[in-house]
């Protein structure tokens, strides 16, 4: 065959490439550019080229691996543990190839949806928000043919039965291609290839007994996934070394802000779900980390250029999810002692891990000394982990940790004990141990005030507890923001700390409202939570915020010791009495904890700690045997509070000291002890008889307990019995008469006794709250008097000129007085026939015999001159309903005033409301008065279960009622949580569809105790425009209510 000729196009293309490569060098020489700048440019280009090639290589390798996973598993390159998929490395992770086949089938339709989303929704939104991007468009959106793969799935069965918990190991290596163009700036950018690898947790909850069975789907990454993006166009610059790390980190931060713990993506499948609880559930618990010490740390500091070996200046970095702590560094040692304590909130177990890295502190770059990690699920199961952990990726070194799992309990039974114990815990860290955690779910706010210039604000919220402040996201241009965010705080002493909430504009300068909630208010609630609206202080009259606050205590219990246990190990065939090898089993809510065995001891000391989730528990003691079944030594089955009260009252917890202040008894307890049976072997008898009676004063039958202790000659304990007095309250005649088994002795040992309680009667019967108010018969019988001051004529001239030689005029104004209420018109300068055209309104009783007194005056710099007076009988105005008349001024030579007097009738329905509002809009007055469309009458009767003051005293309750610009205050009641006012008020309502009645309760006008907001339009929906009922208060306890009647006319 003949050889092919040389293509002219190919020659020109080669020449052009050479010219393009040499042109920058020529231009650099021509313009005398520095050689160092050229070298720097070449280095940047080389780094960019290397990063691009590495990304493309990784993308091709990953695609080949996913295309033929089985073949790659058999090759040497992928036999290492890290290269294997999760279903190979972990036996409980299952392969779900069927799911990947489904994903492959639906992937083209997923691509169509994403293309429609980007082109029709996201692009117009970007163009609308930024003037520089008005020409932005997606020129190509192709999700490729490589679908997302689930390389393994693990189902957890040990958690809550009301949910399905799955771990999906996701691997996405997509040949996606998305191109963006901004035509205005001739700018093109895009993405060509994405890798995303990570473990996503999917929770299906709640499970319901109806289709679709699952109420919602919650998804999140426990740890940040691995991300790799192949850029094109202008975004190629993001692959320059240094920029590539920062760009990938920024993108990961954006993903983490809504898909990495503690953030969750919740997709509700049925209506009516409490999505807030799913998006921000309570944490699983708290882990208290004691970073104690380390040993055999690698020496990194050398002297004299390595001739002399030194030591290290080690410090540790601890991470649990987004929570990071750094210890202090210890100078020049290979065995540092830190003795530091940290507390971390655990959202998910199993799954979350404690990651620890140790470094050597240097002036330049710190040297790596090793790392280790621990699954916190192990800590939850073991309750306490006290062990040494070897450092990996280093020749030597280990770290000593003590990790404690602290459960979260909705009660305060152990708060005092926890606070006392925390006082004895010493740590070199600044923060003392916490006794509780506080979770605040910030939901939304309403009716926030406008910014300066009557502009809508950009609200944010700052939440502070002591010296820790958290800040919400910004909601732009709205007075009704919705944040839907959760915040968690560690609490040292909930009795003394407060929550401080500041609502501010995004500039952090203008405050839109504030709120302070003492944590002691949560302690008074049975479930330690407040889920309600709170009225904002220093804000608008109707401004309020909805917050759910939950307090959870951290509980630990220590199994310390046993005394006088029964000996079970006999020697020489039972001829010689031996001892026992005791251990304890504690069963709590289906979980069992077993203590260690103490050899040959009837008074063992365990000193072990366990979690008590506040349920009924059973404690059993056994003697450990090698050859046969362990011997039973006794059991105790009782609820948690009984154990706290009875077992530790005398030894570990001190009772309240009254310092000789007498406490009245609530009853008498009569005890008759008869006999005992099957006691341990003594010198004389195992079945003694006493037949003795005793009497006790009982302070509180709900908490007091009777303890019976049996002993031999008062020195050798035989057994004991605990009878909570409240058990008698459930008996028909408050009597227990039976045999009781003894604790701390043989199973057959028991005692016969009769316990009878006599409760003192209270002198006053219990009162029930009335369902409705009982106002006076004259309530809401008032009417509205409307006075139109129009004009006057022929007024007397009072201002003389030139010493009275020249007659002047007057500067008239009018005073109208009705029953102590005075209205004053504005002054008309130098006019004897003034026109005012002003309107005044006043609420009066129909049976009033008052007079309307009108006086005219001439305004002067010194004393005003009198221009006349007249009066009108009010009952005449009420009788005529409408009077349009000129009234002659008395006690002067001349002058008259033109008035229109209206007695406005009222009705108890809203049929003509729209007509009244339309008529209002047509009227205007010089004094800018707006005619009222309705009257609102309020009878404030009483309240009950108001919160106590911060000092613990009963409040001096007062109420402030606000509607528009009108404010009334009630009297201050004597100290009581159930105050009674029985006061009536009225308001002029200009627009019932928009206005709101706000009732604020406080103690002594300085400590808020709750509030109530009633939109007036709610009364329009009532049959007779009346609301008469108990209302729950916002910002108070759940039981706090106020009884009032609101009636619209």
Secondary structure as UniProt FT lines:
FT   HELIX           8..30
FT   TURN            31..32
FT   HELIX           35..67
FT   HELIX           69..73
FT   HELIX           76..78
FT   HELIX           81..83
FT   HELIX           86..89
FT   TURN            91..92
FT   HELIX           97..117
FT   HELIX           118..122
FT   HELIX           123..129
FT   HELIX           131..133
FT   TURN            134..135
FT   STRAND          136..142
FT   STRAND          149..156
FT   TURN            161..162
FT   STRAND          164..182
FT   HELIX           183..185
FT   STRAND          187..204
FT   TURN            211..212
FT   STRAND          216..221
FT   STRAND          226..233
FT   HELIX           234..239
FT   TURN            241..242
FT   HELIX           243..259
FT   TURN            261..262
FT   STRAND          265..268
FT   TURN            271..272
FT   HELIX           275..279
FT   STRAND          285..295
FT   STRAND          302..303
FT   TURN            304..307
FT   STRAND          308..309
FT   STRAND          314..320
FT   TURN            321..322
FT   STRAND          323..326
FT   STRAND          337..346
FT   TURN            349..351
FT   STRAND          353..360
FT   STRAND          367..375
FT   HELIX           376..382
FT   STRAND          384..390
FT   STRAND          398..409
FT   TURN            413..414
FT   HELIX           415..424
FT   STRAND          436..446
FT   TURN            452..454
FT   STRAND          459..465
FT   TURN            466..467
FT   STRAND          468..471
FT   STRAND          482..491
FT   TURN            494..496
FT   STRAND          498..505
FT   TURN            506..507
FT   STRAND          511..518
FT   HELIX           520..523
FT   TURN            526..527
FT   STRAND          529..535
FT   TURN            541..542
FT   STRAND          544..555
FT   STRAND          557..561
FT   STRAND          570..571
FT   HELIX           572..574
FT   STRAND          576..577
FT   STRAND          581..588
FT   TURN            589..590
FT   STRAND          591..594
FT   STRAND          605..610
FT   STRAND          617..623
FT   STRAND          631..638
FT   HELIX           640..647
FT   TURN            649..652
FT   TURN            659..660
FT   STRAND          667..677
FT   STRAND          689..698
FT   TURN            701..703
FT   STRAND          705..712
FT   TURN            713..715
FT   STRAND          716..724
FT   HELIX           726..729
FT   TURN            732..733
FT   STRAND          735..741
FT   TURN            747..748
FT   STRAND          750..759
FT   TURN            777..780
FT   STRAND          783..793
FT   STRAND          800..801
FT   HELIX           802..804
FT   STRAND          806..807
FT   STRAND          811..818
FT   TURN            819..820
FT   STRAND          821..824
FT   TURN            829..830
FT   STRAND          835..844
FT   TURN            846..847
FT   STRAND          851..858
FT   STRAND          865..873
FT   HELIX           874..880
FT   STRAND          882..888
FT   STRAND          896..904
FT   TURN            911..912
FT   HELIX           913..921
FT   TURN            926..927
FT   STRAND          934..944
FT   TURN            950..951
FT   STRAND          957..963
FT   TURN            964..965
FT   STRAND          966..969
FT   STRAND          980..989
FT   TURN            992..994
FT   STRAND          996..1003
FT   TURN            1004..1006
FT   STRAND          1007..1015
FT   HELIX           1017..1020
FT   TURN            1023..1024
FT   STRAND          1026..1032
FT   TURN            1038..1039
FT   STRAND          1041..1048
//
